[in-house]
Amino acid sequence: MAKRSVASIALSSLSIFISMFFVAITQEDRSIYLVLLEGDALAFHEGSRDQHSSTIDPNSEASKAHAKHLLASHDLLLQSTLETGSYNKLHSYKHIINGFSVHTTPSQAARLRGRPGVKLVEKDKGAKMTTTYTPEFLSLPNGIWAQEGGDRNAGDGVVIGLVDSGINPFHPSFAYDPMHPFTSNLSRFEGACQTGPLFPPCSCNGKIVSARYFSAGAEATVTLNASKDFLSPFDADGHGSHVASIAAGNADVPVVVNGFLYGQASGIAPRARIAVYKAVYPSGGTLADVIAAIDHAVLDGVNILSLSVGPNEPAEDRLTFLNMFDISLLFARKAGVFVVQAAGNKGPASSSVVSFSPWSVGVAASTTDRKYPASLLLRNGSILSGVGLSGPTFGNGSVFHKLVLAKDAVKINGTNPMTPEYIEECQHPEALDPNIVLGSIIICNFSTGFYNGTSTLAAIIGTSKALRTEGFILVANPSYGDYIAEPIPFAVSGILIPHVDDTKVILQYYEEQTKRDNKGTATEFGAMAAVGEGRVATFTGRSPVVSRFSSRGPDIIDINKNPADVLKPDVLAPGHQIWAAWSPVSASEPMLKGHNFALLSGTSMSTPHVAGIAALIKQYNPLWTPSMIASAISTTSSNYDNLGDHMMAEGFEANSLLPSTPFDYGAGFVSPNCAIDPGLVLSSEHEDFISFLCSLPNIDTDVIITATGEQCNHPFDYPFSLNLPSVTISALRGSVSVRRTFMSVGSKTETYLGSVIPPNGIIVDLHPTWFTISPQGSQDLEIQLSVIQPMKNYSFGEIVLTGNLSHIVRITLSVLPVSM
């Protein structure tokens, strides 16, 4: 064999390098794209409808043929447009929207955008997951439950669909009671029970009437972990089980955690049926899977759709109302489904809501008056308040135990890093001297790791267990200020001290009682303390209060935060410290592993409260449309707390309370016992939502036609002309007249008298000022708003219609008076 020269070898190597370089720079990362197409989906195809009703008949020959046609058209479009091997179709959407999701490159997605019949191509930005007492707090047992036959009947005949992380079918909140079988007819519901790991066929037991899972998007974007990302409807996270039990969990289920009975749990509509649509996994979630779940839920025939998952921010390149997710909700509403959606957990920042559209009900979160006080007793007589769901240290407060500051227990000449997590945050038991801390209460410091989110309470508990301490204290750090403490069940005695002032009291006492050598090393520990009982609830104080995390309005029309003439959030419901079902796998929350219940906070928790309330209203008024239900919930809500004051809202600072506005709570705090009989309702249907879209400022009507398939034949004069149970005007110049049309749902003729609390800077006139309306009658109300003083910020007021049969109807006014 001839020898190769150095030059030829170098040239060959250079050729390989150049080839690899060009491959590298031309290689594109794949993403998921959501594609919306022209053509009717199954729900709105004339041949798919039942001859005797307006519902979908998925088993008709026409429906099957149309579904087959849509599926084939999706495949043909992909095959004729994209390069072979360059894509993977994930889902075909064919029930409420016509489209699909595809995993491909940006350049291939660009090809789709230019094809005839393609209306929208949107990059998937991912989906995120945004009660022993709340039925009593909402006065349900002696109110609407009693009217519907008690908790053994409340919600019967209604199906709530939940798109989330699945469900734990073995939980008693979802058990079937053979002694009390369901008797209601679900003739319009037709689901399916998909089985798989930890989800046997018996999981769909009559309480759970359908269970599906959607994973193509998740499988395309992340590597699923078989030990937690189960390809079945089983909930390995816990979030899905939690929200399902809030909405429709069985009544009177004992809540036992770490051997302690916290009370009895009941869902808001305990006899409603549950349809499960798993679309989010511990390793990740995609909008592709969420939209597929929504699509199937509507086809199955759910009455209520509860969404505690969804996009976490607005789309970058289109209006908030016209992203693929919101369009799917528009058509779910058109199909007759009441859609309720979490407002988001980015509060208290302004315009942080992620529920944008007027066709879904966005729910904010509030506190209740239930609190779990914990206490720390120092032997000098001081008693400090804190937080922690744990039992007391030995002696139940009568026996004091040695206090040891973590940094005083660090091993001398230890080999561990001298960083906060090792020396003061109690994250690593091997860093501490077991002889010093045995039987003591160890003081851990909220330092850098907790501030950055890298240190955990679970690690402190692990350290306490490993070193056999009597308990622990996590104190606030003056360098970081007060921290926000939420009650969490501790398997050992422990307490969180979130206020710096209390920390100073503890540490001053500690130093007074601790002897040190000339090097500062602790030689004798004389400070003593006891942790009190922290698991017993009290029911006092101001409530409801808008929770700090709850996302705020005003609503926005685009990513630049231009304001929309829609009130968001819509309503306020309990969402702070809610006990509900959990999955013992608890893949995302190690501290809750092995638990069947969890105490959580978020708009994820407030949303299923409203889903349950909607189910109760639907049971009581089975012919009501989604807009009638939404109106009833809004107009009967309250903006006053239990002390008779206007509601307050938590601010950015810990423990701060500020006056609230409708941009914090929407129309107000829900009042389900009033909502079943509101007197009057306001109705908006699909064609009204199209008119709303067509009236948006500077809108290109072709964009609306493309996104919805509807013509802009009847645009409103203004977006705020949409017949909502509120009036929101983002820029009022001079004077404008707004019409609201009411329909009576009362059983008797009633006379209403109108009154106004005008927003600052505005005069509001009503025409007529009073009216008499008969059952099923309608009445227009002209609302004249005139600027008398321009303002820099929104101002708020309300219209109150008081009926002589005790009905009270509230219409919230949110207006920015710009010029006279």
C-alpha positions in Angstrom: 0.0 0.0 0.0 1.3 3.4 -1.0 2.1 5.8 1.8 -0.1 9.0 2.1 1.7 12.3 2.4 1.3 14.6 5.3 -0.3 17.1 3.0 -2.9 14.6 1.7 -3.8 13.5 5.1 -4.2 17.2 6.2 -6.3 17.9 3.2 -8.5 14.9 3.8 -8.9 15.9 7.4 -9.8 19.5 6.4 -12.4 18.1 4.0 -14.0 16.1 6.8 -13.9 19.1 9.1 -15.6 21.4 6.5 -18.2 18.8 5.8 -18.9 18.4 9.6 -19.0 22.2 9.9 -21.6 22.7 7.2 -23.8 19.9 8.7 -23.5 21.6 12.1 -24.6 25.0 10.9 -27.4 23.7 8.8 -28.8 21.3 11.5 -32.0 22.8 13.0 -33.5 21.9 16.3 -37.0 20.6 16.2 -39.9 22.1 18.0 -43.6 21.4 18.2 -45.9 23.5 16.0 -49.6 23.9 16.3 -51.4 24.2 12.9 -55.0 25.4 12.3 -56.7 24.6 9.0 -59.7 25.8 7.1 -62.8 23.6 7.1 -65.4 22.6 9.7 -64.4 20.4 12.6 -66.7 17.5 13.6 -68.7 19.5 16.1 -69.8 22.0 13.6 -70.2 19.8 10.5 -73.9 19.6 9.7 -73.8 15.9 8.9 -72.3 15.1 12.4 -75.3 16.4 14.4 -77.9 14.3 16.0 -81.2 14.6 14.0 -83.2 15.2 17.2 -80.8 17.6 19.0 -77.8 20.0 18.5 -75.3 17.6 20.0 -72.6 15.7 18.1 -73.3 12.1 17.1 -69.8 10.7 16.8 -71.1 7.3 15.8 -73.1 8.4 12.8 -71.8 7.3 9.4 -71.5 11.0 8.4 -69.4 11.8 11.5 -67.1 8.8 10.9 -66.7 9.8 7.2 -65.9 13.4 8.0 -63.5 12.4 10.7 -61.7 10.1 8.3 -61.7 12.9 5.7 -60.1 15.4 8.1 -57.4 12.9 9.2 -56.6 12.1 5.6 -56.4 15.7 4.7 -53.9 16.4 7.5 -51.7 13.5 6.4 -51.8 14.6 2.8 -50.9 18.2 3.6 -47.9 17.1 5.6 -46.7 14.5 3.0 -47.1 17.0 0.1 -45.4 19.9 1.9 -42.6 18.6 4.2 -39.6 16.6 3.4 -39.8 12.9 4.2 -38.3 12.2 7.6 -38.3 15.8 8.6 -41.4 15.7 10.8 -43.5 13.6 13.1 -47.2 14.3 13.4 -48.3 14.2 17.0 -52.1 14.8 17.1 -54.9 15.4 14.6 -57.5 17.9 16.0 -60.8 17.3 14.4 -63.6 17.6 17.0 -63.8 21.4 17.8 -61.0 22.7 15.6 -59.5 21.4 12.3 -55.8 21.1 12.6 -52.8 19.1 13.9 -49.6 19.4 15.9 -46.3 18.4 14.3 -42.7 18.0 15.6 -40.5 19.6 13.0 -37.9 22.3 12.2 -38.5 26.0 11.8 -37.8 25.9 8.1 -40.3 23.1 7.5 -42.9 24.9 9.6 -42.3 27.9 7.4 -43.3 25.8 4.4 -46.6 25.0 6.1 -47.4 28.7 6.6 -47.4 29.3 2.9 -49.8 26.5 1.9 -53.4 27.1 0.9 -55.9 26.2 3.6 -53.4 26.8 6.4 -54.8 29.5 8.7 -52.3 29.5 11.5 -48.9 28.0 12.4 -47.9 28.6 16.1 -44.9 27.4 18.0 -45.8 25.4 21.1 -44.4 27.3 24.1 -45.3 24.5 26.6 -48.0 24.0 29.3 -47.6 24.5 33.0 -49.7 23.6 36.0 -50.6 27.1 37.1 -61.1 20.6 50.8 -62.0 20.1 54.2 -63.4 23.5 54.7 -64.3 25.5 51.6 -67.8 24.1 51.2 -68.6 25.4 54.6 -66.8 28.7 53.9 -69.1 29.0 50.8 -72.1 28.1 52.9 -73.0 25.2 50.6 -74.3 22.5 53.1 -77.2 24.7 54.2 -77.6 26.4 50.9 -77.5 24.9 47.4 -76.6 21.4 48.6 -79.7 21.3 50.7 -81.8 22.5 47.7 -80.4 19.7 45.6 -80.9 16.9 48.2 -77.7 17.2 50.3 -74.2 16.2 49.6 -75.4 12.8 48.4 -77.0 14.4 45.4 -75.2 17.8 44.8 -73.9 17.9 41.2 -75.5 14.6 40.1 -76.0 14.2 36.4 -73.2 16.7 35.5 -69.8 15.7 34.0 -66.8 17.8 34.8 -63.8 17.4 32.5 -60.4 18.1 34.0 -57.3 18.6 31.8 -54.4 18.1 34.1 -51.8 15.5 35.3 -54.3 12.7 35.5 -56.0 11.1 38.6 -55.2 8.7 41.4 -58.1 6.2 40.9 -57.4 4.5 44.2 -58.1 7.6 46.3 -61.3 7.5 48.5 -62.3 10.9 47.1 -63.0 9.1 43.8 -64.4 5.8 45.1 -67.7 4.3 44.0 -70.1 3.6 46.8 -72.3 0.6 45.9 -74.6 1.5 48.7 -75.4 4.8 46.9 -75.3 4.1 43.2 -75.6 6.8 40.6 -79.0 7.0 39.1 -78.7 10.0 36.7 -78.7 9.4 33.0 -75.5 10.5 31.1 -77.0 9.8 27.7 -75.1 12.7 26.1 -71.8 11.7 27.4 -69.7 9.0 25.7 -66.1 8.7 27.0 -63.5 6.0 27.1 -61.3 4.3 29.7 -57.7 4.0 28.6 -55.7 1.7 30.8 -52.0 1.4 31.4 -49.5 1.5 34.3 -51.3 1.9 37.7 -54.6 2.4 35.9 -56.5 -0.9 35.5 -59.9 -1.1 33.8 -61.8 -0.9 37.1 -60.4 2.7 37.6 -63.4 4.0 35.6 -65.9 3.1 38.3 -68.9 5.3 37.8 -67.5 8.2 39.7 -64.7 8.4 37.1 -66.6 8.0 33.9 -63.8 8.5 31.4 -60.0 8.7 31.5 -57.7 9.4 28.6 -54.1 10.4 28.3 -52.2 12.4 25.7 -48.5 12.2 25.5 -47.3 12.6 21.9 -46.1 16.2 22.5 -44.3 15.3 25.8 -42.6 12.3 24.2 -41.4 14.5 21.3 -39.8 17.2 23.5 -38.5 15.4 26.6 -37.2 12.0 27.6 -40.0 10.6 29.7 -39.0 8.7 32.9 -40.9 5.4 33.1 -40.7 5.5 36.9 -42.9 8.6 37.0 -44.1 9.6 33.5 -46.7 6.8 33.3 -48.3 6.4 29.9 -51.7 6.0 31.4 -54.3 8.4 33.1 -52.6 7.7 36.5 -51.5 10.8 38.3 -47.9 10.5 39.5 -47.7 14.2 40.2 -50.7 14.8 42.5 -51.9 18.1 41.0 -54.6 16.5 38.8 -56.0 14.5 41.7 -56.0 17.6 43.9 -58.0 19.8 41.5 -60.4 16.9 40.6 -61.3 16.3 44.3 -61.8 20.1 44.9 -64.3 20.2 42.0 -66.1 16.8 42.5 -64.5 14.7 45.2 -66.7 12.5 47.3 -68.2 14.0 50.5 -66.9 13.4 54.0 -63.6 11.8 53.2 -61.3 11.8 56.3 -58.1 13.8 55.7 -55.3 12.0 57.5 -51.7 13.1 57.1 -48.8 11.7 59.3 -51.4 10.0 61.5 -53.3 13.2 62.3 -56.9 13.8 61.3 -57.3 17.3 59.9 -61.0 17.0 59.1 -63.4 15.7 56.4 -63.0 16.6 52.8 -65.7 17.2 50.2 -65.7 18.5 46.7 -67.8 21.4 45.7 -70.1 19.2 43.6 -69.5 15.8 45.4 -71.9 13.9 43.2 -70.7 15.2 39.8 -68.9 12.7 37.6 -65.3 13.1 36.6 -63.8 12.8 33.2 -60.0 12.8 33.2 -57.8 14.1 30.4 -54.1 13.7 31.3 -51.9 16.1 29.3 -49.1 17.1 31.6 -46.3 14.9 33.0 -43.8 15.3 35.8 -41.1 15.7 33.2 -43.0 18.3 31.1 -46.1 19.3 29.3 -47.0 20.7 25.8 -49.9 22.7 24.5 -50.1 20.1 21.7 -51.2 17.5 24.3 -53.4 20.0 26.2 -55.3 21.0 23.0 -55.7 17.4 22.1 -57.2 16.8 25.5 -59.7 19.7 25.1 -60.6 18.5 21.7 -61.5 15.0 23.0 -63.3 16.3 26.2 -65.7 18.3 24.0 -66.3 15.2 21.8 -67.0 13.1 24.8 -69.7 15.5 26.0 -68.4 17.1 29.2 -70.6 19.8 30.6 -67.8 21.7 32.4 -64.2 22.0 31.4 -61.7 22.9 34.2 -58.3 24.0 33.2 -55.6 24.5 35.8 -53.0 24.1 33.1 -52.2 26.1 30.1 -49.8 28.7 28.6 -47.8 30.7 31.1 -47.4 33.8 28.9 -49.0 35.5 25.9 -48.0 34.5 22.3 -45.3 36.7 20.9 -46.7 37.2 17.3 -50.4 37.4 17.6 -53.3 38.7 19.7 -53.9 37.0 23.1 -57.4 36.1 21.9 -56.2 34.4 18.7 -53.5 31.9 19.9 -54.3 28.3 19.2 -55.2 27.6 22.9 -57.7 30.4 23.1 -59.2 29.5 19.7 -59.8 26.0 21.0 -61.6 27.4 24.0 -63.7 29.6 21.8 -64.9 26.5 19.9 -65.4 24.5 23.1 -67.7 27.3 24.3 -69.5 27.3 20.9 -70.1 23.5 21.4 -71.9 24.3 24.7 -69.2 23.6 27.2 -68.6 26.0 30.2 -64.9 26.7 30.3 -63.2 27.8 33.5 -59.5 28.6 33.5 -56.8 29.6 36.1 -56.0 33.3 36.1 -52.3 32.5 36.8 -49.9 32.7 39.7 -47.8 35.7 38.7 -49.3 38.2 41.1 -49.4 40.7 42.4 -47.8 42.2 39.2 -50.1 44.2 37.0 -51.5 42.6 33.8 -50.1 39.2 34.8 -53.3 37.2 34.0 -53.0 34.4 31.5 -56.7 33.9 31.1 -57.4 36.4 28.4 -60.6 35.7 26.5 -64.2 36.6 27.3 -65.4 33.2 26.4 -63.6 31.5 29.3 -64.0 32.3 33.0 -60.7 33.3 34.6 -60.5 32.6 38.3 -58.4 34.5 40.9 -57.5 33.0 44.3 -58.3 34.2 47.8 -57.7 33.2 51.4 -60.3 31.8 53.7 -60.6 32.5 57.4 -59.0 29.1 58.3 -55.4 29.4 59.6 -53.0 27.0 61.3 -51.2 28.9 64.0 -48.0 27.4 65.4 -45.9 28.6 68.3 -42.4 28.5 69.7 -42.1 28.7 73.5 -38.8 30.0 74.9 -38.0 29.1 78.5 -37.7 32.8 79.3 -41.4 33.1 78.8 -41.5 34.5 75.3 -44.0 32.9 72.9 -43.4 33.5 69.2 -45.9 32.7 66.3 -44.9 30.7 63.3 -46.0 28.2 60.7 -45.8 24.5 60.5 -48.2 21.5 60.4 -46.4 19.4 62.9 -47.1 18.0 66.3 -45.4 19.5 69.4 -42.1 18.5 70.7 -42.0 15.9 73.6 -44.0 17.2 76.5 -46.5 19.2 74.5 -45.0 22.5 75.6 -44.4 21.6 79.2 -40.9 20.1 78.6 -38.2 22.4 77.2 -35.3 21.2 75.0 -31.9 22.4 74.3 -31.6 25.0 71.4 -28.6 24.6 69.1 -27.7 27.0 66.3 -26.7 24.9 63.3 -23.4 26.8 62.7 -22.5 26.0 66.4 -22.8 22.3 65.6 -20.7 22.1 62.5 -18.0 19.4 62.9 -14.6 20.8 63.8 -12.0 20.1 61.1 -14.8 18.8 58.9 -14.1 18.3 55.2 -17.4 19.8 53.9 -17.5 23.1 52.1 -18.0 26.1 54.3 -21.0 27.3 52.4 -24.4 28.3 53.9 -26.1 25.0 52.9 -23.6 23.1 55.0 -23.0 25.5 57.9 -26.4 27.1 58.6 -29.2 25.8 56.4 -29.3 22.2 57.8 -29.2 20.6 54.4 -26.5 18.0 55.1 -26.6 15.9 58.3 -23.0 14.8 57.7 -21.8 18.4 58.3 -23.1 18.5 61.9 -21.8 16.9 65.0 -24.5 14.3 66.1 -23.3 14.5 69.7 -24.2 18.2 69.9 -27.6 18.1 68.3 -29.0 14.8 69.6 -32.3 15.5 71.3 -32.1 19.3 70.7 -34.1 21.7 68.7 -31.8 22.8 65.9 -32.0 26.4 64.5 -31.6 26.6 60.7 -31.1 29.8 58.8 -33.0 31.0 55.7 -29.9 31.9 53.8 -28.6 31.9 50.2 -29.8 28.4 49.3 -33.4 29.1 50.3 -33.4 32.5 48.6 -32.1 30.9 45.4 -34.4 27.9 45.6 -31.7 25.3 45.9 -32.2 24.5 49.6 -35.4 22.7 50.8 -37.4 22.0 53.9 -37.3 18.3 52.9 -33.6 18.4 53.5 -34.0 20.0 56.9 -36.5 17.3 57.9 -34.1 14.7 56.6 -31.3 16.2 58.7 -33.5 16.3 61.8 -34.4 12.6 61.3 -30.9 11.5 60.6 -29.4 13.2 63.7 -32.4 12.4 65.9 -33.1 16.0 66.9 -36.2 16.8 68.9 -37.2 19.3 66.2 -36.1 22.2 64.1 -36.7 26.0 63.6 -36.2 27.8 60.2 -35.6 31.4 61.1 -35.7 34.5 58.8 -32.4 36.0 57.9 -32.0 39.8 58.4 -29.9 39.8 55.2 -32.9 38.7 53.1 -35.8 40.1 55.2 -39.1 38.3 56.1 -40.0 35.3 54.0 -43.3 33.8 53.0 -44.2 30.7 55.0 -46.9 28.3 54.0 -48.1 25.5 56.3 -46.7 22.1 55.2 -47.0 18.8 57.0 -43.8 17.9 58.8 -43.0 14.4 59.8 -41.0 15.7 62.7 -41.7 18.6 65.1 -40.7 21.9 63.5 -41.7 25.5 63.0 -41.0 28.2 60.4 -40.3 31.7 61.9 -40.7 34.0 58.8 -40.3 37.4 60.5 -36.9 39.0 61.1 -38.0 40.6 64.4 -38.9 37.2 65.8 -35.6 35.8 64.7 -33.8 38.6 66.6 -35.7 37.7 69.8 -34.7 34.0 69.5 -31.1 34.7 68.7 -30.7 37.3 71.4 -32.0 34.8 74.0 -29.8 32.1 72.5 -26.7 34.2 72.8 -27.5 35.2 76.3 -27.7 31.6 77.4 -24.8 30.2 75.3 -21.2 30.2 76.7 -18.3 30.5 74.2 -14.5 30.2 74.4 -12.1 32.9 73.3 -12.4 31.6 69.7 -16.2 32.0 69.7 -16.8 28.3 69.8 -20.0 27.3 71.8 -19.0 25.3 74.8 -22.3 25.2 76.8 -25.9 25.5 75.5 -28.3 27.0 78.0 -31.1 28.2 75.8 -34.2 26.0 76.0 -37.4 25.9 73.9 -40.5 23.9 73.0 -42.4 23.7 69.7 -46.2 23.8 70.2 -49.0 22.1 68.4 -49.3 23.4 64.8 -52.0 21.2 63.3 -55.2 22.6 64.9 -57.0 25.2 62.8 -58.5 28.5 64.0 -61.2 30.3 62.1 -60.7 34.0 62.7 -59.5 37.1 61.0 -60.3 39.0 57.8 -61.4 37.0 54.7 -61.5 36.6 51.9 -58.3 38.4 50.9 -56.9 38.3 47.4 -53.8 36.0 47.6 -50.4 37.5 46.7 -49.6 35.0 44.0 -53.0 35.5 42.2 -52.4 37.1 38.8 -53.9 40.6 38.3 -55.5 42.5 35.5 -56.0 44.6 33.5 -56.4 42.1 30.6 -54.1 42.6 27.7 -54.5 42.2 24.0 -50.9 41.4 23.1 -47.5 40.7 24.5 -46.8 44.5 24.6 -49.5 44.6 27.3 -51.8 46.9 25.4 -55.0 46.8 27.5 -58.2 45.0 26.4 -61.8 46.0 27.1 -62.5 42.8 29.0 -62.5 42.4 32.8 -59.9 39.8 34.0 -59.9 38.0 36.2 -63.6 37.2 36.1 -64.2 36.1 39.7 -62.5 35.2 42.9 -62.7 31.9 44.7 -60.8 30.1 47.5 -57.3 29.1 46.4 -55.1 29.5 49.4 -54.2 26.5 51.7 -56.7 24.1 50.2 -56.7 20.5 51.5 -57.5 18.0 48.7 -56.6 14.6 47.3 -53.0 13.8 46.4 -51.0 11.0 44.7 -48.6 9.2 47.1 -46.1 8.9 44.2 -45.7 12.7 44.4 -43.1 12.8 41.7 -42.7 16.6 41.8 -43.0 17.2 45.5 -40.7 14.9 47.5 -42.0 16.3 50.9 -45.4 15.0 50.0 -44.3 11.5 48.9 -46.5 8.8 50.6 -49.3 11.3 51.4 -52.9 10.9 50.2 -53.7 14.6 50.9 -51.9 17.9 50.4 -52.5 21.5 51.4 -51.8 23.6 48.4 -52.2 27.2 47.2 -52.7 28.6 43.7 -55.2 29.6 41.1 -55.0 26.0 40.1 -57.0 25.4 43.4 -59.5 28.3 42.9 -60.4 27.2 39.4 -62.0 23.8 40.3 -64.0 25.6 43.0 -65.8 27.5 40.2 -66.0 24.3 38.1 -67.9 22.7 40.9 -70.1 25.7 41.4 -70.9 25.7 37.7 -71.9 22.0 38.0 -74.3 22.8 40.9 -75.8 25.6 38.8 -76.1 23.3 35.8 -77.8 20.7 37.9 -80.3 23.2 39.3 -80.8 24.9 35.8 -80.1 22.2 33.3 -81.1 24.3 30.2 -78.8 27.2 31.0 -76.1 28.0 28.5 -72.5 28.6 29.5 -72.9 32.3 29.2 -75.9 32.3 31.5 -73.9 30.3 34.1 -71.0 32.7 33.8 -73.3 35.7 34.2 -75.0 34.3 37.3 -71.6 33.6 39.0 -70.4 37.1 38.2 -73.4 39.3 39.0 -74.1 37.6 42.4 -70.5 37.8 43.6 -69.5 40.1 46.4 -66.6 42.6 46.9 -66.9 42.7 50.7 -65.2 40.6 53.3 -66.5 38.9 56.4 -65.8 42.1 58.4 -68.1 44.1 56.2 -65.2 46.0 54.6 -64.3 46.2 51.0 -62.0 43.3 50.2 -58.2 43.7 50.7 -55.4 42.2 48.6 -51.9 41.0 49.6 -49.1 43.1 48.1 -45.5 42.4 47.2 -44.2 42.7 50.7 -44.8 39.9 53.1 -47.9 40.5 55.3 -48.8 43.6 53.4 -52.5 44.3 52.8 -53.7 46.9 50.2 -57.2 48.0 49.0 -58.3 45.7 46.2 -59.8 46.5 42.8 -61.7 44.5 40.2 -58.4 43.9 38.5 -57.5 41.8 41.6 -60.8 40.0 42.1 -62.9 40.5 38.9 -66.6 40.8 39.7 -66.0 39.6 43.3 -65.9 36.6 45.5 -68.2 33.8 44.4 -71.6 33.3 46.1 -73.0 30.0 44.8 -76.2 30.1 46.9 -77.1 33.3 45.1 -75.8 32.2 41.7 -78.5 29.5 41.3 -81.2 32.1 41.4 -79.6 35.4 40.1 -82.9 37.0 38.8 -81.3 38.3 35.6 -78.6 37.0 33.3 -76.6 38.5 30.4 -75.9 36.2 27.4 -73.2 36.3 24.8 -73.0 33.5 22.2 -70.5 32.6 19.5 -71.6 35.2 16.9 -71.2 37.9 19.6 -67.6 36.8 20.3 -66.9 37.1 16.6 -68.4 40.6 16.6 -66.2 41.4 19.6 -63.0 40.2 17.8 -63.9 42.1 14.7 -64.3 45.3 16.7 -60.8 45.2 18.3 -58.8 48.4 17.6 -56.7 48.4 14.4 -57.7 44.8 13.7 -57.2 43.3 10.2 -60.4 41.5 9.7 -58.7 39.0 7.5 -56.8 37.8 10.6 -60.2 37.2 12.3 -61.5 35.4 9.3 -58.4 33.3 9.0 -58.3 32.3 12.7 -62.0 31.6 13.2 -63.4 30.9 9.7 -66.1 33.5 10.4 -66.8 36.7 8.4 -66.8 40.1 10.1 -70.3 41.0 8.9 -71.6 42.5 12.2 -68.7 44.1 14.1 -69.6 46.0 17.3 -68.9 49.8 17.5 -66.6 49.1 20.4 -65.2 45.9 21.9 -66.9 46.8 25.2 -70.2 46.4 23.4 -70.0 42.7 24.1 -72.8 41.8 26.4 -70.7 40.8 29.4 -71.8 41.1 33.1 -69.2 44.0 33.4 -68.2 47.1 31.5 -64.4 47.6 31.0 -63.2 50.6 28.9 -59.4 51.0 28.6 -59.6 54.6 27.1 -62.7 56.7 27.5 -62.7 59.9 25.7 -65.6 62.2 26.2 -68.9 60.3 26.4 -70.1 56.9 25.2 -73.3 54.8 25.4 -73.0 51.1 26.3 -75.9 48.7 26.1 -76.4 45.7 28.2 -79.3 43.2 27.6 -80.8 41.3 30.5 -83.0 38.2 30.5 -85.1 37.3 33.4 -84.6 33.8 34.8 -86.9 34.4 37.7 -90.2 32.5 38.2 -92.2 35.7 38.8 -92.5 39.2 37.4 -90.1 41.5 39.2 -89.4 45.2 39.2 -85.7 46.4 39.3 -84.4 49.8 40.5 -81.0 50.8 39.2 -78.4 52.7 41.2 -74.8 53.6 40.4 -71.5 54.0 42.3 -69.7 55.9 39.5 -65.9 55.5 38.9 -63.9 58.6 39.9 -63.9 61.2 37.1 -67.0 59.8 35.4 -70.7 60.5 35.4 -72.9 57.4 34.8 -76.5 57.7 33.7 -78.9 54.8 33.3 -81.8 54.6 30.9 -84.3 53.4 32.1 -83.6 53.8 35.8 -86.1 51.2 36.7 -88.0 48.5 34.8 -90.4 45.6 35.3 -89.6 42.3 33.6 -91.6 39.1 33.3 -90.2 35.5 33.4 -88.0 34.9 30.3 -88.5 38.5 29.3 -85.6 40.7 28.1 -84.7 44.3 28.9 -82.1 46.7 27.4 -80.2 49.0 29.7 -78.4 52.0 28.2 -75.4 53.1 30.2 -74.1 56.6 29.4 -70.6 57.2 30.7 -69.1 60.7 30.5 -65.7 61.9 31.5 -65.7 64.9 33.9 -62.1 64.6 35.1 -59.3 62.8 33.2 -57.3 60.3 35.3 -53.9 58.7 35.0 -55.2 55.3 36.2 -58.3 53.2 36.0 -61.1 54.0 38.3 -63.9 51.6 39.4 -67.5 51.6 40.2 -70.6 49.5 39.8 -74.2 49.4 38.7 -76.6 47.7 41.1 -80.0 46.5 40.0 -82.2 45.7 43.1 -85.4 43.7 42.5 -88.5 43.9 44.7 -88.2 40.1 45.1 -84.8 40.4 46.7 -82.6 39.7 43.7 -79.5 41.9 43.5 -77.6 42.1 40.2 -74.1 43.8 40.1 -72.4 45.1 37.0 -68.7 46.0 37.6 -67.4 49.2 36.0 -63.7 49.5 35.2 -62.8 52.7 33.2 -59.8 54.8 32.4 -61.1 58.3 31.7 -58.6 59.8 29.3 -60.1 63.1 28.1 -63.3 65.1 28.3 
